[in-house]
Amino acid sequence: MDVTRRALVKTGAGAVATGALAGCLDDVGSASAGFEDGYAAFFTLWDWAEQVSGDAVAFENPVGTGEAGHGWSPGGDLTREIASAGAFVYLDTPEFSWAQDIASTLETDYDSVTVIDGLEGLDDELLGWDHEVDAGGHDDGHEDEHNESHEDGNESHEDDHNESHEGGHDHDETSIDPHVWLDPVLAQDVVTTIATGLADADPDNAETYEDNAAEYVAELEDLDQQFEDLIDAADRRVAVFAGHDSFTYLQERYGFEIHTPVGVSAQDQATTEDMAATIDLVDEEGIETILYNPFKATDGSYQMVENILEGSNATDAMPITHLSGTLGQWQEKGWGYRDQMEEINLPAFREVLDAQ
């Protein structure tokens, strides 16, 4: 990864004034839009857009280092900056409501900007927030599974896209879990969607986008195989994570369970009963290593992992990343999506699932 060109943060990037966007952008004309640069809504989409575009387009990620992309709120005049760029890659889901607002404004008033929804075509693959993972067995025929419809969470998808969840994780029982990027198989679809959107808008570089996407999809296929091999070698199918669960797609794909004391919402608080049940599970399963969220501990992850370690027979903790953001030390190493999966998540799951 070219860390010098791929600067993660553009300082001052920013706020969206809902309902007044078009008025503040009247002086941004179509002539100012070029196809040499673009924006992506958070770290993983930014990395994938960079992988696909190569040297043809320079993408920027407005979300600051150390911050998670979902539930994030921009500050400054980000809409104006994006309206002056050539492309905007986002996920059309209320978890990224600021990006939905910008995309709507661009599509209504600024047709010079190519707007690409990474979830396009994935309605039948999306899971509901209340989806229960069956970790009872692992099906190696995941290619067939990829083509099946995940019925949980598919209903009213169009309506869910138009709902507003200001708090980031304030979802109801019918809303869609947006963390599709954590599934290396569905990730291939999103990468292909990005390439198709760029190629349609910029046919002169279509071959570049298509070739780069094909090369990166092959890397994601390899990542998928690494997870397959890990689960096949695992002696345990349950892990404990001190934080809200963003990994349902990963669990669904490979057939294992991540137990959390707080469920899927970052606003949930672990009760005494939840913590006691988690500690009992750790000891019953003989789990020695607890997973935790290394980002800002807004979900109380650090305190939870300390409490679990103090109350159970577990002796260690390892981080896993939800990949909606990145940390400074990973940025300095030039680690993109695949790097962080291979250097952070795979070793952690290998350890906690006894797949050595």
N, C-alpha and C positions, 0 to 999 in steps of 0.2 A: 504494500500500500504506500502511495506517495503522500506522506504526511505533510510535506511542505505545501502542496497544492490543495490538499483536502483539509483545510482549516475547519474545525468543527463549529466554531462559534463566531458569529458576527455580532459584536457588542452593540447593544442598543436595539436589537431586533425585537420587534414587537407588538403592541397591543391592538386588539380588535375592538372597535366600537360598534357593537351590533346594532343594525338598523340605520347607521349613518356612514357606512363604508363607502357607498357609491359617491356620496356628497364630498367626502374628503379626497377622493381620487379623481375628480373631474379633470384635473390638469395632467393626469398621466395618460398620454395619447398612445395609440397603437404604434406610432412610429418609434417610440422609445424602447419597444420590446424587441429583444434580439434572441437568437437561439444559441448564444455562447454560454449562457449561465441559466441556472435554475435553482429551485428550492425543494427540499424534501422535509416532511413534517416531523421526523424524529430520526434517531441514530441509524437504526437498521435500514429504513427506507433510503436514507442518505447514502449509506454504504452500497446498497444494491444499485441505486441510480448511478453512482460513480463507477461501479463495476461495469454496468451496461453501457454507459456513455463514453467511457475511456477519455480520450483527449478532446472529443467533440463538444462536450458540455461540461462546465464546472458547476457542480451542485454545492449548495450550502445547507447546513443544518442549523436552524435558529435556536435549538434547545441547548442550554449551557452544559458544559462538562460537569458531571456529578448529579445532573437532574434527570428524572424520568420523563419520558415524552408524554405518557398518558396522564391526564389531569393537569397538565402544564398550562399556564396562562402567559401569553406573550406580553411584552411591554414595549413601548415605542411605536413606530409606524411600520410594522412588519408588512401589513397589507399593501402599502404603497411600494415597498421594495419588491415584493413578490410580483405585483402587477407590472413592474418594469423588467422582470426577468422573462425567460422564454418558456419555462415549464414549472409546474408545481405538482409534486407527487405526494399523495396523502392517502389516508384510509377514511372512507365515508362512514364513520361511526361516532356516536355521541361521546365516546371516551376521548375523542380529539375534536371537541366541539368548536374550538377556535379555528381549526383547519377546515371544518365543514363550512363555517361562516365565510372564510376567505375563498374557498372553492366556489361557493354559491355566488359571491360577488364577481369573481373572475368570469364565471360562465355566463353571468347576466350582462356584464358591462365591458368585459375586456377579452374579446375572443382572440386576441393576439397571443394570449398565454395558453399553452397546452396544459390542461388539467387532467391528471391521471389518477384514477381511484384504484389502488392496489387490490381492493376487494372485489373488483368487477369480475363477474363470472363465478364467484365462490359461494353464492347463496346456499347451495346444497351442502357445502362443507362446513358451514359455520355452526358453532356450538353455542348453546344457551349458557348463561351464567350459572344456572342450577344444574348443569349437566353432571351426571354421576359417572365416573370412570369405572369400567369393569377391568380390574387388574388381575382377574382370575387366570388369564391365559394370554399368550403372545402369539399372534398370527403372523407367520413369516410371509404370507401372501398379501402383504400390505399394498401391492399394486392394485389388487382387486378392491381392497378396502378404500383406496384413494378414490375410486370411481363410484363408491356407494354414497347414498345420501344420509347425512347425519340429521335425522329428523328432529332431534332435540334442538330447539333454538331457531328452526327455519321459519316458523310461522311469524307472520307480521314483520318480516325483515325490513320491508320498505318503510313501514310505519316506525320501526325502531330507529332507522336512519334519520328520521325527522324529529325524534324526541330530543329534548335538551336535558343533559345531566351535568349541571354546573360543577358539581363536586368531583367529577372525574370518575368516581366509582359508585355513584348513587344510582344503582340500577334496580329494575324490578325483575320479576321472575321470568318475563318473556324477552328481556333484552339480550343482546348478542355479546359474547365474550370476544373482544377484538384481537387477542394475542395470537393470531393465526401465524405470525412470523416465526414463532418458536417451533413450529413443525417444519422440519427440513423438506418434507414432501410438498406441502402447500406453499412453502417458500418458493419453490420452483415455478409455480403458477404465477405468483406475484412478480417475480423477476421477468417472466415472459410477458406479462401484462405491461410492465414498464417499458420493455423493449418495443412492443407493438405500438404503444402510445407515442414513443419518441420517433419511431420509424414512420408512422403515418404523418406526423407533423413535420418531419425533416427527412424527406425521401432521399436527399443527397447523401445522407449518412446512414441510410437504412441498413445497408449490409454490415456496417460497423456495429450497430446496435444488436443486430440479429446474431452476428458471430460472437460478440462479447457475451451476450446472454446465454448462448449455447455452451460456451466455455465455462461460465459460472454455474449454470445448471448442472454440468458434469461434476463440479466441485460439491454442490449440494447433494447430489446423488451419492458421492463418496461419504459425505457427512451422515447421511441417512444410513448408509451401510455400517458406519462406525457405531451408531446407536443400536442398530440391529444386533451387531456382534456383542456389544456390551450387555444388552438384555439377555441374549442367548447364554452368556457366561455368568449371569447374575445368580447368586444363591438366595437373594432376598428380592421381594417385589414391592416393598414399602420403604419409604424414606420419611423423615420428619423435617419439616421446614419451619423455621421461626419467622413467619411473615405471611402476608396474604398471598394466596396461591394464584400465580399468573401462568402456570404451566400445564393447564388442562389439555391443551392440544398435544403437547409432548407426551403426556400420560396416555391419552387416547390412542395416539399413533403406535406406541411401543408396549402398552399393556403393563404399566406399573402405577403405583399410587404414591402421591406426595401428601402426607397428612400435615395439616396445619392447625394450630389452636384457634385461628381466627377466620378461616374460610377465605373467600375471594375478595372481600372488601377491605381497602386500606383504612376505612373509617371504623371497622369493627374493633372491639376491644376484647382481649382474651379474658374470660371469666376464670374464677378459681377452679370451677368444675372442668373447664376446657383444658387448663394447664395440668390438672391432676390426671385427666384422661390421657393427655399427651405423654406425660411422664410414665404412666403405666404402660403405654404402648411401646415406648423406648425400651423399657426393661423387659417386657414380654418378648419383643422381637430381638433382643440382644443388640440393639443399635448402639454403636460406639461414637458415631460422628453425626452431628446435627448440622443441617444446612441453614444458611441465613442470607439476608439481603444486605449487600455491602454498600448500597446507596444510602442517602440521608435516611436516618431511621425514623421517618415519619409514622411508620406503622408499629413502632415499638419493638422492632426486630432484635436490636441489640439486647434489650432488657429481657426479652423472651428467651433468647438463646442462653443468657446467663442463668435465668431461672431454671431452665430445663437441665442444664449441665449441673447445677447445684442440687437439683432434686432427683436426678436419675443416676444411672450407672454410666451414662455417656461421658466421654473424656475429651472430645475434640469438636471443633466446628469448622466448616468450610463454606466459602461463599458460592452462590450461583447467581447468574445475572439474567434478568428478564429481557435484556437487550433492547429496551426502548430508550436507553441512554448509555453513556460510557463514563468511565472514571479517568482521572488525569494520568495515572500510571499506565493504564491500557492505551490511552491516546498517545503517550510518549513512545510506546512500543509499536505504534502503528497498527494495533489490532482492530480489525473489522469484525463483521458478524461471524464469519467462519472461524477466525482466530480465537475469538472469545468463546465460541462454542467448544473448540478443541482444547483451549488452554485453561478455561474456567469450569464450564459445565460438565464436559465429559469426564475429567478427572474426579470431580466431586461426586457425580453419580456412580462412577466406577467404585469409589471408596465406600459410599453409603449403602450401595446395593451388593457389596461383596462380589464384584466382578473382576477381581485382580487376575 
